[in-house]
Amino acid sequence: MKIIKLKPDGQYAESYPTPAEKQLSGPVTQYIANHYSDPSNQFHIGFWGSDTGSWRVSYSEHEYCQLLQGQVELEDEQGHKTLIQAGEHFVIPAGFSGIWHSLTPCKKVYVIFEPAKAG
């Protein structure tokens, strides 16, 4: 076992367009660099970013984030909005559905836990 150092200024491993069926404004390109996944593939850590735009989200995983750059707004299905600025930490619980608004290009560090599927 070795210690894994995260490099927030490193290159993203991949970029991908937001799926058309989820996109509300854009087009939005998203970027990701996963730095660690545990052997069960339930726990992940890395960096994610996006261009400006809005899209629908639905979380099956619990996600802790620190916004490193930019400004985002998360809107739940009831229309409640939470503004998040660079430097702030937040948690998106499993089961959250709503809209992710990247008000400016943004970058975050994420820690994801995906509960085991029943059955």
C-alpha positions in Angstrom: 0.0 0.0 0.0 1.3 3.4 -0.8 0.1 7.0 -0.1 -1.5 8.7 -3.0 -0.9 12.4 -3.4 -3.5 14.4 -5.3 -2.3 16.9 -7.8 -5.1 19.6 -8.3 -3.0 21.4 -11.0 -2.6 18.3 -13.1 -4.2 17.5 -16.4 -7.7 16.1 -16.6 -7.7 12.5 -17.7 -10.7 12.9 -19.9 -13.4 15.3 -21.1 -16.9 14.5 -22.2 -20.0 16.4 -23.3 -23.0 16.7 -21.0 -25.6 14.2 -22.3 -28.1 16.0 -24.5 -31.1 14.6 -22.5 -29.7 16.2 -19.3 -28.5 19.5 -20.7 -30.6 22.6 -20.0 -28.1 25.3 -21.2 -24.7 25.0 -22.9 -23.3 22.9 -24.5 -21.3 22.0 -21.5 -18.0 20.1 -21.5 -17.1 18.3 -18.3 -13.7 17.2 -17.2 -12.5 14.5 -14.8 -9.3 13.1 -13.3 -10.0 10.2 -10.9 -7.0 9.8 -8.6 -8.2 6.8 -6.5 -10.9 4.1 -6.5 -10.9 1.5 -3.8 -11.0 -2.3 -4.6 -14.8 -2.4 -4.1 -15.2 0.4 -6.6 -17.5 2.2 -4.1 -15.1 4.9 -3.0 -13.5 7.5 -5.4 -11.5 10.6 -5.1 -10.4 13.0 -7.8 -10.9 16.3 -9.6 -13.8 17.4 -11.8 -14.6 20.6 -13.7 -17.0 22.0 -16.2 -17.6 24.9 -18.5 -20.5 27.3 -17.9 -24.0 25.8 -18.2 -26.8 23.9 -16.6 -27.9 20.3 -16.6 -30.1 17.8 -14.6 -28.5 15.7 -12.0 -29.6 12.6 -10.0 -27.2 11.2 -7.3 -27.1 7.6 -6.3 -23.8 8.3 -4.5 -22.9 10.4 -1.5 -20.4 13.1 -2.6 -18.3 15.5 -0.5 -16.8 18.4 -2.5 -14.6 21.4 -2.2 -15.1 23.9 -4.9 -11.6 25.0 -5.9 -12.5 27.5 -8.6 -15.6 29.2 -9.9 -19.2 29.5 -8.7 -22.0 27.0 -8.9 -25.6 26.8 -7.8 -27.4 23.6 -6.9 -31.2 23.6 -7.3 -33.3 20.9 -5.8 -36.6 19.6 -7.3 -38.6 22.0 -5.1 -36.7 25.0 -6.6 -34.5 25.7 -3.5 -31.1 27.0 -4.6 -27.8 26.8 -2.8 -25.0 29.1 -4.1 -21.4 27.7 -3.7 -18.3 29.8 -4.1 -14.7 28.8 -4.6 -13.2 27.6 -1.3 -16.5 26.3 0.1 -17.1 22.7 1.1 -20.4 20.9 0.6 -22.1 17.5 0.6 -24.6 16.2 -2.0 -26.4 13.2 -0.4 -27.4 10.1 -2.3 -31.0 10.6 -3.6 -30.5 14.3 -4.5 -32.1 15.2 -7.8 -32.2 18.7 -9.3 -30.2 21.0 -11.5 -26.4 21.8 -11.4 -25.7 25.3 -12.6 -22.1 26.1 -13.4 -22.3 29.9 -13.2 -18.7 30.2 -14.2 -16.1 27.6 -15.3 -15.5 25.6 -12.2 -13.3 22.9 -10.6 -13.8 20.8 -7.5 -12.2 18.0 -5.6 -14.6 15.2 -5.0 -14.9 12.3 -2.6 -17.6 9.8 -3.6 -19.1 6.9 -1.7 -21.4 4.7 -3.7 -23.6 2.5 -1.4 -23.7 -1.2 -2.4 -26.7 -2.1 -4.5 -29.3 -4.3 -2.7 -30.0 -7.7 -4.2 
